[in-house]
Amino acid sequence: MTIATLPLPDLDRAEVVVPAPAPGPGNWAGAASAVLVDGDVWLAYRVRRPIAEGRGVSTVVARSADGVRFETVTEVWRDDFGAESFERPVVLRRPDGGWRLYLSCATPGSKHWWIEALDADTPEGLPDGTRTVVVAGDDEVAVKDPVIVVEDGQWHLWTTEHPLTEVGHEDRMRTAYSTSADGLAWTRRGTALLPREGAWDARGARVTAVLDLSPLIVLYDGRARAEDNWHEVTGLARGNGTGLLVADPAGPVARSPHSDGALRYATAVRLDDGRTRFYFEVARPDGAHDLVTSVSG
């Protein structure tokens, strides 16, 4: 399967789903994940303000019948989790029929992140659901931005890891791969995707969407420099049969033509008609980021 035949985010035909919370850099709606449940698209995304205004302030869970017009079902706030900021969440319906929301949580006063899960019988009950820290990280690594696929009773997880061992370089990122029988207790299987020295993704490589599990094909965020933090663009990588992903040599497949160029945190939903609907965070001319959607295939 070549780039020409793959479904990919299409900025030319994109529609705004959630606008940035305000004009200007640092005001972002995005870092979304999406899932199709009984014909409806369920979306989880974070709302972010500039650093001086508190960064990732909340995570929203919303539902749509057409994939474009969403109604908010529930919202959780970072202060309720003792977090300094939120980043990418994941919402899904568990195989037993309940619901789960994964949250990326920043430890106050540090560069550390952890991933926490909320379980409830209904989406509306998630803010008061059962809490479980599922990937804690440690003094040497921050863990955030989960991507989760459940297939044939096996849970698959890709997480962004930020090494914390060199002060001032905590923005570096790689992707780890883990598996689980229940989505709560995870076993890290190894590093799946690494930055490449001298390439457009030299500073970081973060898996954001699984287009196919077998053979493994993913979209990922990359950036070349520390100065490009928060301004990642989207690339393509494929499994090589050894657990590692190999970046496509063609380079990035999607970027914004505006301001910081960011087109990141893509997530994909396979629709009942066989097409793929993408959601992704994209830079506007004023530096804010909107959450948008496009359909391919």
C-alpha positions in Angstrom: 0.0 0.0 0.0 1.5 3.3 -1.1 1.0 6.8 0.2 -1.1 7.5 -2.9 -3.6 4.7 -1.9 -3.6 5.3 1.8 -6.4 7.4 3.4 -4.7 10.5 4.9 -5.8 13.7 6.6 -7.0 16.2 3.9 -6.6 19.8 5.0 -8.1 21.2 1.7 -11.5 19.5 2.6 -11.3 19.9 6.3 -14.2 21.2 8.4 -13.8 22.8 11.8 -15.3 20.7 14.6 -14.1 22.6 17.7 -12.6 26.1 17.2 -9.7 27.3 19.3 -10.9 28.7 22.7 -9.5 32.2 21.7 -7.4 33.8 19.0 -3.6 33.7 19.1 -0.8 31.3 19.8 -1.2 28.8 22.7 -5.0 28.7 22.3 -5.6 25.2 21.1 -8.5 22.8 20.7 -7.3 19.3 19.7 -5.1 16.4 20.8 -8.2 14.3 20.1 -9.0 10.7 19.9 -12.2 9.3 18.3 -14.1 6.0 18.2 -17.2 4.8 16.4 -19.9 3.3 18.7 -23.3 2.2 17.4 -23.0 4.6 14.4 -22.1 7.7 16.5 -18.6 9.2 16.7 -17.3 9.8 20.2 -14.6 12.3 20.5 -12.3 13.2 23.4 -10.1 16.3 23.2 -8.3 18.7 25.4 -8.8 22.5 25.6 -5.6 24.4 26.1 -4.8 28.0 26.9 -1.4 29.8 26.7 1.1 28.9 29.4 0.3 32.1 31.4 -3.4 31.1 31.5 -2.9 27.5 32.6 -2.2 25.3 29.6 -4.4 22.2 29.2 -7.4 23.1 31.4 -10.0 20.4 30.6 -10.8 17.3 28.7 -14.1 17.1 26.8 -16.1 14.0 25.8 -18.5 14.7 22.9 -20.8 12.7 20.6 -21.9 13.3 17.0 -24.2 11.5 14.6 -22.6 12.9 11.5 -19.0 13.2 12.7 -19.0 17.0 12.3 -21.5 18.6 14.7 -20.8 17.5 18.3 -22.6 17.9 21.5 -20.7 17.8 24.8 -21.6 14.9 26.9 -19.2 15.5 29.8 -16.1 17.4 30.8 -13.3 16.8 33.4 -11.0 19.4 34.8 -7.3 19.1 35.5 -7.5 20.5 39.0 -9.7 17.5 40.0 -6.7 15.3 39.2 -4.0 17.4 40.8 -2.6 17.9 37.3 -0.8 21.0 36.1 -2.1 20.3 32.5 -3.9 17.8 30.4 -2.8 16.5 27.0 -4.2 13.8 24.7 -7.1 11.7 26.1 -8.7 8.5 24.8 -12.4 7.6 25.2 -13.8 4.2 24.4 -16.5 1.7 25.3 -15.0 -1.3 27.1 -15.7 -4.8 25.8 -18.0 -5.4 28.8 -20.2 -2.4 27.8 -18.8 0.2 30.3 -16.9 3.3 29.3 -13.3 4.4 29.9 -11.5 7.7 29.6 -7.7 7.8 29.6 -6.1 11.2 30.7 -2.6 12.5 30.1 -1.7 14.4 33.3 1.2 16.7 34.0 2.8 16.5 37.5 2.9 20.1 38.9 6.3 21.8 39.1 8.0 19.2 36.9 8.4 17.8 33.4 6.8 14.5 34.5 3.6 13.1 33.0 1.4 10.1 33.9 -1.6 8.4 32.3 -4.7 7.8 34.4 -8.0 6.0 33.5 -11.6 6.7 34.6 -14.1 3.9 34.4 -17.9 4.3 34.6 -21.1 2.6 33.4 -22.0 5.6 31.2 -20.1 8.4 29.5 -21.9 10.9 31.7 -20.6 9.2 34.8 -16.9 9.4 33.8 -16.0 12.5 35.9 -16.9 10.5 39.1 -15.7 7.2 37.8 -13.2 4.7 39.2 -9.7 6.1 38.9 -6.6 4.0 38.0 -3.1 5.1 37.3 -2.3 2.9 34.3 1.2 4.2 33.2 3.0 6.1 36.0 6.3 7.0 34.4 9.1 7.6 36.9 12.0 10.0 37.6 13.6 9.2 34.3 10.7 9.2 31.9 7.4 11.1 31.4 4.5 9.2 29.8 1.5 10.7 27.9 -0.6 10.8 24.8 -1.9 7.2 24.6 -3.1 5.6 21.3 -5.2 2.4 22.0 -6.5 -0.3 19.8 -8.6 -3.3 21.2 -8.8 -6.3 18.9 -9.6 -10.0 19.6 -9.4 -9.5 23.4 -5.9 -7.9 23.2 -5.3 -4.3 24.1 -2.5 -2.5 22.3 -1.0 0.8 23.5 1.4 3.3 22.0 2.6 6.0 24.4 4.8 9.0 24.1 7.9 8.9 26.3 9.9 12.0 27.2 13.3 11.2 28.7 13.9 13.3 31.8 17.6 12.5 32.4 19.0 15.7 30.7 17.8 19.0 32.1 16.6 21.3 29.4 16.0 18.5 26.9 12.8 17.1 28.3 10.9 17.9 25.1 12.6 15.0 23.3 10.1 12.2 22.6 9.9 8.6 21.4 7.1 6.1 21.2 6.8 2.9 23.4 4.5 -0.1 22.7 2.7 -2.0 25.4 0.0 -4.7 25.6 -2.7 -5.6 28.2 -5.6 -8.0 28.8 -7.8 -5.4 30.4 -6.5 -2.0 29.4 -5.4 -1.2 33.0 -2.4 -3.4 33.7 0.1 -2.9 30.9 3.3 -4.6 29.9 5.8 -2.5 28.0 7.1 -4.5 25.0 9.7 -2.1 23.8 10.4 1.1 21.9 8.4 1.3 18.7 9.5 4.5 17.1 12.6 6.7 17.6 13.7 10.1 16.3 16.1 10.0 13.4 19.3 12.1 13.6 19.4 14.7 10.9 15.9 14.1 9.7 12.7 16.1 10.0 11.7 14.1 13.1 15.2 14.4 14.8 13.8 15.8 18.0 10.8 13.6 18.5 8.5 10.9 17.0 5.0 10.4 18.6 2.5 7.8 17.2 -0.9 9.4 16.9 -3.1 7.0 14.9 -3.1 3.4 13.8 -4.4 3.0 10.2 -3.9 -0.7 10.1 -2.8 -3.3 12.8 -1.7 -6.0 10.4 0.5 -5.0 8.7 1.1 -2.1 11.1 0.7 1.3 9.6 0.6 4.5 11.7 0.6 8.2 11.5 3.0 10.0 13.8 4.0 13.5 14.9 7.5 14.7 14.4 9.7 17.8 14.7 13.3 18.6 13.9 14.2 21.0 16.7 13.4 21.9 20.3 12.0 25.2 19.1 9.4 23.2 17.1 7.9 21.8 20.3 4.0 22.1 20.0 4.4 22.7 16.3 4.7 19.1 15.0 3.7 17.9 11.6 2.3 14.5 10.5 4.3 11.6 9.0 3.8 8.0 8.2 5.5 4.9 9.5 5.2 1.1 9.0 6.0 -2.0 11.1 9.1 -3.9 10.0 8.1 -7.2 11.6 10.5 -6.8 14.6 8.3 -4.6 16.7 9.9 -1.4 15.4 8.2 1.2 13.1 10.1 2.6 10.2 9.4 6.1 9.0 8.3 6.5 5.4 11.2 8.1 3.4 8.9 10.5 1.6 8.8 12.7 4.8 5.8 14.5 6.3 2.5 13.7 4.7 0.5 16.7 6.2 1.3 20.1 7.6 -0.5 23.4 7.9 0.4 26.3 5.6 -0.3 28.8 8.3 1.7 30.3 11.2 3.7 27.6 13.1 2.8 24.9 10.5 1.4 22.5 13.0 -0.8 19.6 11.9 -0.7 17.1 14.7 -2.5 14.6 16.9 -4.3 13.0 14.0 -6.8 10.2 14.9 -8.7 8.0 12.5 -12.1 6.4 12.6 -13.1 3.7 10.0 -16.7 4.5 9.0 -19.4 1.9 8.2 -19.2 2.8 4.5 -15.4 1.9 4.4 -14.1 5.5 4.3 -11.9 6.9 7.0 -12.7 10.0 9.0 -9.8 11.9 10.4 -9.6 14.4 13.2 -6.5 16.5 13.7 -5.3 19.7 15.3 -4.2 22.4 12.8 -2.6 25.8 13.0 -4.6 28.8 11.8 -3.1 32.0 10.4 -3.3 33.7 13.8 -1.4 31.0 15.6 -4.3 29.4 17.3 -5.1 25.7 16.6 -8.5 24.4 15.6 -9.7 20.8 15.8 -10.9 19.8 12.3 -12.1 16.7 10.4 -11.8 15.4 6.9 -13.0 12.2 5.2 -10.8 10.0 2.8 -11.4 6.9 0.8 
